[in-house]
Amino acid sequence: MENNTMSEILQYAPYIVMVIMFCCNYKIFVTPTALDEKLKDYVLKETYTLAYSEMKSDISEIKNKIDKMYDKIMGID
């Protein structure tokens, strides 16, 4: 019985090795360290994107205020 099980395992061994190598080659399974690193990268990118969009709106507000001051000084209003 034990010999029969071993022969079945040996029969499928090349396929098992192929699946394991495929998973390693294409990084299907992620280690906790790599996952933590990717999460930090994602959070940083999201933070910079939010900060950039907020700064962009602040700059447009400043531009509008400068335009109003220019119009007042020039007497265009």
N, C-alpha and C positions, 0 to 999 in steps of 0.2 A: 504494500500500500504506500509506504513512504517512497519507494523507488518510483512508483507510478506518478506521484506528485512532482517529484524532482524532474522526471522526464517531460512532464507538461510545462514546467517552468522553463526548462531548457529549450523547449520547442518555441516558446514565445519570447525568449530572451532577446533576440535581435530587434523585435518590434518594441519591446520595453526600452531598450537602449536608444532606439531611434526617437521615441517619444520624449525621453528624458533629454536627449541632445537637442531636439527641436525646442523644448521649453527653455533650456539654458541659452540656446542661440538667440532666440527672439525675446528673451527676458519676460516670459509669461508670468513667472512667479517672482514677486518682488520681496526683497529683504526689508525688515523694518527700518534699517538705517537708510536705505535708498528711498523708501516711502516718506520718511521724515524729511529727507533732503528735498524731494520733489514738492512736498507740502510747504516747506519754507519758501521755495522759489515761487510757488503759486501765490502765497500770501503777500510776498514782497511785490510781485508784479501787480496784484490787485490793489495794494496800498498806493503804489506809485501812480497807477491809472486814476484812482480816486483823487489823489492829491493834484494831479495834473488837471483834471476836469474842474476842480474847485478853483485852482489858480487861474485857469483860463477864464472862468466867469468873473473872478475878481479883477482881472486885467481889463476885461470889457467894461466893467463898471467904472474903473478908474479912467478909461478912455472917454466914456460918456461924460464924466464929471469935468475932465479937462476941456472937452469940446464946449460944454456949457460955460465954463469960465472964459474961454476964448471968445465965445459969442458975446458975453457980457462986456468984456474989455473992448471989443471991436464995435460994440453997439449994434450988433446985427439983430438982436432979438426983436 
